[in-house]
Amino acid sequence: MRDLNYQLKQLCKRNRDGSYSTQANRARMLNQIANQLHEMGYRRMTTRSLKPKHVDALVKRWLSEGMAPGTIKNRMNCLRWWAAKVDRRNVIARSNEFYGIPDRQFVSNKSKAVAVDNLALSNIQDDYVRMSLELQRAFGLRREEAIKFAPGYADQGDHIRLKASWTKGGKTRVLPVLSQEQRAVLDRAHRLASGGSLIPPQKSYIQQLRTYERHTTQAGLSKLHGLRHAYAQSRYQQLTGWACPAAGGPIASSLNTAQRQQDHQARLTVSRELGHAREQISAVYLGR
């Protein structure tokens, strides 16, 4: 293993910021970045060798390859994380605009919602995986959140609370319990977990993640992030009284002033419940 790849791997091991998936994605991207720097002729680098010329060369390459703006921005986040950990923040400009990286295209009125009915759930042979899927469907949880879910901690009666260690970016989150269906899901989770989490006592998170992946694949289920889209679209309709654009509802330009205010507040609520800080992200799930 080359020095830079090894040192970046060690840097990630020493600094476990964010959820497991965030850490894994960061480590993977930094390894790719180290490989690309080597391919472009930057040899014998260490983690403290990072300079503006390296950042410029990487961005130029990514743009020339036609990489999606969102992917480039994720890689820039990794570069900034690397620079911060070795006290070299000044080698990277604060704004992505400095490098000519275009804005992400968030708006799409094509629905990515996925439905998993009870028949599909019955094909899941592992009780814990099936329960995690029920939580994803009922509350729009991410996969990791639904696997690590501990009902005894999370269930607060009229709402659930998610630990920072379960969530993307390490942010705590609260979601309301609004229906009898959600309450029934939580009650079943309590009975299965028996005071623990939805990771069986004899397994680690990684082992249960592999179990989840195996059983959902065997059951023919895919694109399960779409359960979050389905939750977001249903929640939006509850809050506004009409369907979102991605689900066939009216587009923003057709709303009157009062409806636009209601639309904005609903989008803020949906974004917050999904674990996002910006209203703009809601367009990914709801359209515009």
SVG drawing of the C-alpha trace seen along z (x, -y; Angstrom):
<svg xmlns="http://www.w3.org/2000/svg" viewBox="-57 -35 65 52">
<polyline fill="none" stroke="black" stroke-width="0.4" points="0.0,0.0 1.3,-3.5 2.2,-5.9 -0.7,-8.3 -3.3,-5.5 -2.0,-4.1 -1.9,-7.4 -5.4,-8.4 -6.7,-5.0 -5.0,-5.6 -6.4,-9.2 -9.9,-7.8 -9.4,-5.2 -8.3,-7.9 -11.2,-10.3 -14.5,-8.5 -16.8,-11.4 -20.3,-10.7 -22.3,-7.4 -20.8,-4.1 -21.9,-4.6 -20.5,-8.2 -17.1,-6.9 -17.1,-4.1 -18.0,-6.3 -15.3,-8.9 -12.6,-6.2 -13.6,-4.8 -13.5,-8.2 -10.2,-9.2 -8.7,-6.0 -10.0,-6.8 -8.6,-10.3 -5.2,-9.0 -5.2,-6.6 -6.1,-9.4 -3.3,-11.6 -0.8,-8.8 -2.2,-8.2 -1.7,-11.9 1.9,-11.8 1.9,-13.1 4.1,-10.5 5.5,-10.1 2.7,-12.2 1.8,-12.1 -1.4,-13.5 0.5,-16.7 1.6,-17.1 -1.8,-18.4 -1.5,-21.6 -3.8,-23.8 -2.3,-22.3 -3.5,-18.9 -7.0,-20.1 -7.1,-22.0 -5.9,-18.9 -8.5,-16.7 -11.4,-19.0 -10.3,-19.5 -10.2,-15.7 -13.6,-15.2 -15.2,-18.0 -13.6,-16.6 -15.0,-13.1 -18.5,-14.6 -19.0,-13.6 -22.3,-14.7 -22.0,-17.9 -23.3,-16.1 -20.6,-13.5 -17.9,-16.2 -19.2,-18.1 -19.1,-14.9 -15.5,-14.4 -14.7,-18.1 -16.2,-17.5 -13.8,-14.6 -10.9,-16.8 -11.9,-19.5 -12.2,-16.9 -8.7,-15.6 -7.2,-19.2 -8.9,-20.0 -7.5,-16.9 -3.9,-17.8 -4.3,-21.5 -4.1,-22.5 -7.6,-24.1 -6.2,-27.0 -5.1,-24.8 -8.8,-24.5 -11.1,-27.4 -14.2,-27.6 -16.5,-27.9 -17.0,-25.2 -17.8,-28.1 -14.1,-29.0 -13.4,-25.8 -16.3,-26.2 -18.3,-23.3 -21.9,-23.7 -24.8,-23.6 -26.6,-20.3 -29.8,-19.8 -32.2,-18.9 -35.6,-19.4 -37.2,-16.4 -41.0,-15.8 -40.4,-12.1 -41.4,-10.1 -38.8,-7.7 -41.2,-6.4 -41.1,-2.7 -44.0,-0.7 -43.3,2.5 -46.6,4.2 -47.3,6.8 -47.0,9.6 -43.5,8.5 -42.6,8.2 -43.8,11.8 -41.1,13.0 -38.4,11.7 -37.3,14.6 -35.4,12.7 -37.6,11.2 -35.2,8.3 -34.8,7.4 -38.6,7.4 -39.0,5.2 -36.4,2.7 -38.2,2.5 -41.5,1.8 -39.8,-1.1 -38.4,-2.4 -41.9,-2.3 -43.6,-3.8 -41.2,-6.6 -39.0,-7.2 -35.9,-6.0 -32.6,-5.4 -31.4,-1.8 -28.8,-2.3 -31.2,-4.0 -33.8,-1.2 -31.2,1.5 -29.7,-0.2 -33.2,-1.2 -33.7,-0.5 -37.4,-0.8 -36.8,-1.2 -34.8,-4.4 -36.5,-5.7 -40.2,-5.4 -41.4,-8.4 -45.1,-7.9 -46.1,-10.7 -42.7,-10.8 -39.6,-8.8 -36.1,-10.1 -33.0,-8.9 -29.6,-8.8 -26.8,-10.7 -24.8,-7.5 -27.6,-6.0 -28.0,-8.9 -26.2,-10.3 -23.9,-13.1 -24.4,-12.3 -27.4,-14.5 -30.1,-13.6 -33.7,-13.6 -37.3,-13.6 -40.2,-12.3 -43.9,-12.4 -46.0,-9.3 -49.2,-10.2 -51.1,-7.1 -52.3,-3.8 -50.3,-2.0 -47.1,-3.7 -47.9,-2.8 -48.5,0.8 -45.1,1.0 -43.4,-0.4 -45.3,2.1 -44.1,5.0 -40.5,3.6 -40.7,3.6 -41.7,7.2 -39.0,8.3 -36.1,6.2 -36.9,7.2 -35.2,4.1 -32.4,4.2 -32.1,3.0 -33.0,4.5 -29.5,6.0 -29.7,9.5 -27.5,9.9 -25.1,12.2 -24.4,10.0 -22.6,6.7 -24.0,3.9 -22.0,5.0 -23.2,8.6 -26.8,7.5 -26.3,5.1 -25.1,8.0 -28.1,10.1 -30.4,7.2 -28.8,7.0 -29.0,10.7 -32.6,11.1 -33.9,8.1 -32.1,9.2 -33.5,12.8 -37.0,11.3 -36.5,9.3 -36.6,5.9 -34.4,3.1 -34.1,-0.7 -35.4,-0.7 -34.3,-4.3 -37.5,-4.9 -39.4,-4.2 -38.1,-7.6 -39.6,-9.2 -42.9,-7.5 -42.9,-8.7 -42.1,-12.2 -44.8,-12.3 -47.4,-11.0 -46.4,-13.4 -46.5,-16.3 -50.1,-15.5 -51.0,-15.2 -49.6,-18.7 -51.0,-20.4 -54.1,-18.5 -52.8,-18.0 -50.3,-15.7 -46.8,-16.9 -45.6,-17.5 -43.7,-14.2 -46.9,-12.4 -49.0,-14.2 -49.9,-17.3 -49.7,-20.9 -46.4,-22.5 -45.2,-25.6 -46.0,-28.1 -49.7,-27.1 -50.1,-27.7 -51.6,-30.9 -49.9,-33.0 -51.6,-31.1 -50.8,-27.7 -47.2,-28.7 -46.8,-29.5 -48.4,-26.2 -46.1,-24.4 -43.0,-26.0 -43.9,-25.1 -44.7,-21.5 -41.4,-21.2 -39.5,-22.5 -41.2,-19.9 -40.6,-17.1 -36.9,-18.0 -36.5,-18.2 -38.2,-14.8 -36.0,-13.2 -32.8,-14.6 -32.0,-17.4 -31.3,-21.0 -32.4,-22.7 -35.8,-23.1 -34.2,-22.8 -33.5,-19.1 -37.3,-18.4 -37.4,-18.8 -35.5,-15.5 -38.4,-13.7 -41.3,-16.0 -40.5,-17.7 -41.1,-21.4"/>
</svg>
